[in-house]
Amino acid sequence: MSRHEDIPSRRRFLKLAAGTAAAAVLAGGLSRVARADDLPHVSESDPTAKALGYVEDASATKDPKHKAGDTCANCQFYSGGATGFGPCQLFPGKAVSAKGWCISHTVKQA
């Protein structure tokens, strides 16, 4: 068997491997989003939420520490999308509103 005969089978293998890897990445990303949507939402009456001054709508807060434009969506602890609800490191196992805010808000570093 010459080296030239191995090239097509090697190419076929590499294409298959690349396709499988891309499918795995896509499937992993989709399941992560689905899990975030399944998390229970943090209630403003939750003890941790009360301690952190969490509000589901940042425009409704009267806290003097709140700065215009600060929301969970631009906080380093939030890992959800720009809208809807997503996970927050400060509320393990729960989702907060992207429009929410709490006193622990820390702007994401670019």
Secondary structure as the mmCIF struct_conf table of DSSP 4:
data_model
#
loop_
_struct_conf.conf_type_id
_struct_conf.id
_struct_conf.beg_label_comp_id
_struct_conf.beg_label_asym_id
_struct_conf.beg_label_seq_id
_struct_conf.end_label_comp_id
_struct_conf.end_label_asym_id
_struct_conf.end_label_seq_id
HELX_RH_AL_P HELX_RH_AL_P1 ARG A 3 ASP A 38
BEND BEND1 LEU A 39 LEU A 39
HELX_LH_PP_P HELX_LH_PP_P1 PRO A 40 PRO A 40
STRN STRN1 HIS A 41 HIS A 41
HELX_LH_PP_P HELX_LH_PP_P2 VAL A 42 SER A 43
TURN_TY1_P TURN_TY1_P1 GLU A 44 SER A 45
BEND BEND2 ASP A 46 ASP A 46
HELX_RH_AL_P HELX_RH_AL_P2 PRO A 47 LEU A 52
TURN_TY1_P TURN_TY1_P2 GLY A 53 GLY A 53
STRN STRN2 VAL A 55 VAL A 55
BEND BEND3 GLU A 56 ASP A 57
HELX_RH_3T_P HELX_RH_3T_P1 ALA A 58 ALA A 60
TURN_TY1_P TURN_TY1_P3 PRO A 64 LYS A 65
TURN_TY1_P TURN_TY1_P4 ALA A 68 GLY A 69
HELX_RH_3T_P HELX_RH_3T_P2 CYS A 72 ASN A 74
STRN STRN3 CYS A 75 CYS A 75
TURN_TY1_P TURN_TY1_P5 GLN A 76 PHE A 77
STRN STRN4 TYR A 78 TYR A 78
BEND BEND4 GLY A 80 GLY A 80
BEND BEND5 ALA A 82 GLY A 84
STRN STRN5 PHE A 85 PRO A 87
STRN STRN6 CYS A 88 CYS A 88
TURN_TY1_P TURN_TY1_P6 GLN A 89 LEU A 90
BEND BEND6 PHE A 91 PHE A 91
TURN_TY1_P TURN_TY1_P7 PRO A 92 GLY A 93
STRN STRN7 ALA A 95 SER A 97
TURN_TY1_P TURN_TY1_P8 ALA A 98 LYS A 99
STRN STRN8 TRP A 101 TRP A 101
TURN_TY1_P TURN_TY1_P9 ILE A 103 SER A 104
STRN STRN9 VAL A 107 VAL A 107
HELX_LH_PP_P HELX_LH_PP_P3 LYS A 108 GLN A 109
#
